[in-house]
Amino acid sequence: MMNDTSTPTGQPAAVNPPGKLAYASPTTAPLVAGRRSFFKYRDLGVTAASSGKIRAQVTIGAEGMTQPTGWHYHVCEGQFVYMLSGWVDLEFEDGQKLRIQAGESLYIPGGLRHNETGASRDLELLELSVPADMGTVACDPPEGWSTSA
């Protein structure tokens, strides 16, 4: 018996995936330039595999955070962070101050102003952004906040 897609009943129709399979290991995933000089960034190959729809990278605390990033926002749909080790301190335009630690996650919608104010030397985090090409725009702090911390 056949269904609407002309495949035998009970079997899924063939699917054409919109991207390619991406596999990365610590030895195959290259370190690439990133937004901050005091971090190292490991590209997990998802940008190329998804034709730019998603970026996945591991951020590694190279020198410790030498200064706050300054207030900024990202031009993207969203940014997801999962802490693998260490911690990072952030403040947000709504007044929240958070320390994200190993095993915790955070979703930052595109356009939300924030400032990274500190990080541990052993920081390691997985970051996903949609789309892959995420712009970073420096901005003034929210009213009543200082420019750095």
Buried (B, 14 or more C-beta within 10 A) or exposed (E): EEEEEEEEEEEEEEEEEEEEEBEBEEEEBEEEEBEBEBBBBBBBBBBBBBEBBBBBBBBBBBEBBEEBBBBBBBEBEBBBBBBBBBBBBBBBBEEEEBBBEBEBEBEBEBBBBBBBBBBBEEBBBBBBBBBBEBEEEEBEBBEEBEEEB
